[in-house]
């Protein structure tokens, strides 16, 4: 489930999201 990824993107931002993905 990539539900937590969406929350992280809002909290941390797109920069962190790119790192995870």
CHARMM-style PDB file with segment names, atoms N, HN, CA, C and O in Angstrom:
ATOM      1  N   UNK     1       0.848  -1.203   0.000  1.00  0.00      PROA
ATOM      2  CA  UNK     1       0.000   0.000   0.000  1.00  0.00      PROA
ATOM      3  C   UNK     1       0.881   1.249   0.000  1.00  0.00      PROA
ATOM      4  O   UNK     1       1.734   1.423   0.870  1.00  0.00      PROA
ATOM      5  N   UNK     2       0.659   2.110  -0.988  1.00  0.00      PROA
ATOM      6  HN  UNK     2      -0.035   1.968  -1.694  1.00  0.00      PROA
ATOM      7  CA  UNK     2       1.467   3.341  -1.064  1.00  0.00      PROA
ATOM      8  C   UNK     2       0.699   4.518  -0.467  1.00  0.00      PROA
ATOM      9  O   UNK     2       0.840   5.659  -0.906  1.00  0.00      PROA
ATOM     10  N   UNK     3      -0.122   4.212   0.550  1.00  0.00      PROA
ATOM     11  HN  UNK     3      -0.237   3.285   0.907  1.00  0.00      PROA
ATOM     12  CA  UNK     3      -0.912   5.279   1.176  1.00  0.00      PROA
ATOM     13  C   UNK     3      -0.018   6.195   2.003  1.00  0.00      PROA
ATOM     14  O   UNK     3      -0.206   7.411   2.017  1.00  0.00      PROA
ATOM     15  N   UNK     4       0.959   5.600   2.693  1.00  0.00      PROA
ATOM     16  HN  UNK     4       1.111   4.612   2.681  1.00  0.00      PROA
ATOM     17  CA  UNK     4       1.854   6.399   3.535  1.00  0.00      PROA
ATOM     18  C   UNK     4       2.728   7.293   2.669  1.00  0.00      PROA
ATOM     19  O   UNK     4       3.154   8.361   3.109  1.00  0.00      PROA
ATOM     20  N   UNK     5       2.997   6.864   1.444  1.00  0.00      PROA
ATOM     21  HN  UNK     5       2.651   5.997   1.086  1.00  0.00      PROA
ATOM     22  CA  UNK     5       3.832   7.671   0.548  1.00  0.00      PROA
ATOM     23  C   UNK     5       3.140   8.993   0.239  1.00  0.00      PROA
ATOM     24  O   UNK     5       3.787  10.035   0.138  1.00  0.00      PROA
ATOM     25  N   UNK     6       1.817   8.940   0.090  1.00  0.00      PROA
ATOM     26  HN  UNK     6       1.291   8.094   0.173  1.00  0.00      PROA
ATOM     27  CA  UNK     6       1.077  10.179  -0.213  1.00  0.00      PROA
ATOM     28  C   UNK     6       1.156  11.131   0.964  1.00  0.00      PROA
ATOM     29  O   UNK     6       1.303  12.339   0.778  1.00  0.00      PROA
ATOM     30  N   UNK     7       1.060  10.599   2.173  1.00  0.00      PROA
ATOM     31  HN  UNK     7       0.940   9.618   2.324  1.00  0.00      PROA
ATOM     32  CA  UNK     7       1.127  11.460   3.362  1.00  0.00      PROA
ATOM     33  C   UNK     7       2.515  12.061   3.504  1.00  0.00      PROA
ATOM     34  O   UNK     7       2.667  13.229   3.864  1.00  0.00      PROA
ATOM     35  N   UNK     8       3.536  11.242   3.216  1.00  0.00      PROA
ATOM     36  HN  UNK     8       3.413  10.294   2.924  1.00  0.00      PROA
ATOM     37  CA  UNK     8       4.913  11.743   3.317  1.00  0.00      PROA
ATOM     38  C   UNK     8       5.130  12.862   2.324  1.00  0.00      PROA
ATOM     39  O   UNK     8       5.815  13.843   2.615  1.00  0.00      PROA
ATOM     40  N   UNK     9       4.547  12.711   1.158  1.00  0.00      PROA
ATOM     41  HN  UNK     9       3.991  11.914   0.921  1.00  0.00      PROA
ATOM     42  CA  UNK     9       4.732  13.741   0.123  1.00  0.00      PROA
ATOM     43  C   UNK     9       4.163  15.075   0.608  1.00  0.00      PROA
ATOM     44  O   UNK     9       4.705  16.137   0.303  1.00  0.00      PROA
ATOM     45  N   UNK    10       3.069  15.009   1.365  1.00  0.00      PROA
ATOM     46  HN  UNK    10       2.629  14.146   1.613  1.00  0.00      PROA
ATOM     47  CA  UNK    10       2.467  16.259   1.870  1.00  0.00      PROA
ATOM     48  C   UNK    10       3.314  16.822   3.007  1.00  0.00      PROA
ATOM     49  O   UNK    10       3.541  18.030   3.076  1.00  0.00      PROA
ATOM     50  N   UNK    11       3.784  15.943   3.903  1.00  0.00      PROA
ATOM     51  HN  UNK    11       3.600  14.962   3.847  1.00  0.00      PROA
ATOM     52  CA  UNK    11       4.560  16.410   5.060  1.00  0.00      PROA
ATOM     53  C   UNK    11       5.968  16.840   4.652  1.00  0.00      PROA
ATOM     54  O   UNK    11       6.376  17.975   4.896  1.00  0.00      PROA
ATOM     55  N   UNK    12       6.699  15.926   4.032  1.00  0.00      PROA
ATOM     56  HN  UNK    12       6.368  15.004   3.833  1.00  0.00      PROA
ATOM     57  CA  UNK    12       8.094  16.217   3.672  1.00  0.00      PROA
ATOM     58  C   UNK    12       8.167  17.009   2.384  1.00  0.00      PROA
ATOM     59  O   UNK    12       8.849  18.032   2.316  1.00  0.00      PROA
ATOM     60  N   UNK    13       7.470  16.541   1.363  1.00  0.00      PROA
ATOM     61  HN  UNK    13       6.916  15.710   1.418  1.00  0.00      PROA
ATOM     62  CA  UNK    13       7.509  17.262   0.087  1.00  0.00      PROA
ATOM     63  C   UNK    13       7.858  16.333  -1.061  1.00  0.00      PROA
ATOM     64  O   UNK    13       8.047  15.133  -0.859  1.00  0.00      PROA
ATOM     65  N   UNK    14       7.943  16.874  -2.249  1.00  0.00      PROA
ATOM     66  HN  UNK    14       7.790  17.849  -2.413  1.00  0.00      PROA
ATOM     67  CA  UNK    14       8.237  16.051  -3.425  1.00  0.00      PROA
ATOM     68  C   UNK    14       9.687  15.580  -3.413  1.00  0.00      PROA
ATOM     69  O   UNK    14       9.996  14.537  -3.990  1.00  0.00      PROA
ATOM     70  N   UNK    15      10.575  16.322  -2.772  1.00  0.00      PROA
ATOM     71  HN  UNK    15      10.324  17.169  -2.304  1.00  0.00      PROA
ATOM     72  CA  UNK    15      11.996  15.945  -2.757  1.00  0.00      PROA
ATOM     73  C   UNK    15      12.171  14.577  -2.120  1.00  0.00      PROA
ATOM     74  O   UNK    15      12.871  13.720  -2.660  1.00  0.00      PROA
ATOM     75  N   UNK    16      11.540  14.371  -0.976  1.00  0.00      PROA
ATOM     76  HN  UNK    16      10.971  15.067  -0.537  1.00  0.00      PROA
ATOM     77  CA  UNK    16      11.671  13.088  -0.286  1.00  0.00      PROA
ATOM     78  C   UNK    16      10.989  11.989  -1.091  1.00  0.00      PROA
ATOM     79  O   UNK    16      11.474  10.859  -1.156  1.00  0.00      PROA
ATOM     80  N   UNK    17       9.868  12.331  -1.698  1.00  0.00      PROA
ATOM     81  HN  UNK    17       9.475  13.249  -1.646  1.00  0.00      PROA
ATOM     82  CA  UNK    17       9.118  11.339  -2.470  1.00  0.00      PROA
ATOM     83  C   UNK    17       9.992  10.804  -3.599  1.00  0.00      PROA
ATOM     84  O   UNK    17      10.009   9.600  -3.854  1.00  0.00      PROA
ATOM     85  N   UNK    18      10.702  11.677  -4.263  1.00  0.00      PROA
ATOM     86  HN  UNK    18      10.688  12.655  -4.056  1.00  0.00      PROA
ATOM     87  CA  UNK    18      11.569  11.255  -5.377  1.00  0.00      PROA
ATOM     88  C   UNK    18      12.647  10.323  -4.846  1.00  0.00      PROA
ATOM     89  O   UNK    18      13.047   9.372  -5.518  1.00  0.00      PROA
ATOM     90  N   UNK    19      13.116  10.603  -3.632  1.00  0.00      PROA
ATOM     91  HN  UNK    19      12.791  11.375  -3.086  1.00  0.00      PROA
ATOM     92  CA  UNK    19      14.185   9.771  -3.053  1.00  0.00      PROA
ATOM     93  C   UNK    19      13.660   8.357  -2.808  1.00  0.00      PROA
ATOM     94  O   UNK    19      14.331   7.376  -3.127  1.00  0.00      PROA
ATOM     95  N   UNK    20      12.476   8.262  -2.247  1.00  0.00      PROA
ATOM     96  HN  UNK    20      11.931   9.060  -1.988  1.00  0.00      PROA
ATOM     97  CA  UNK    20      11.890   6.952  -1.942  1.00  0.00      PROA
ATOM     98  C   UNK    20      11.595   6.197  -3.229  1.00  0.00      PROA
ATOM     99  O   UNK    20      11.880   5.006  -3.349  1.00  0.00      PROA
ATOM    100  N   UNK    21      11.018   6.911  -4.190  1.00  0.00      PROA
ATOM    101  HN  UNK    21      10.787   7.879  -4.093  1.00  0.00      PROA
ATOM    102  CA  UNK    21      10.680   6.256  -5.458  1.00  0.00      PROA
ATOM    103  C   UNK    21      11.938   6.210  -6.287  1.00  0.00      PROA
ATOM    104  OT1 UNK    21      11.920   5.703  -7.408  1.00  0.00      PROA
TER     105      UNK     21
END
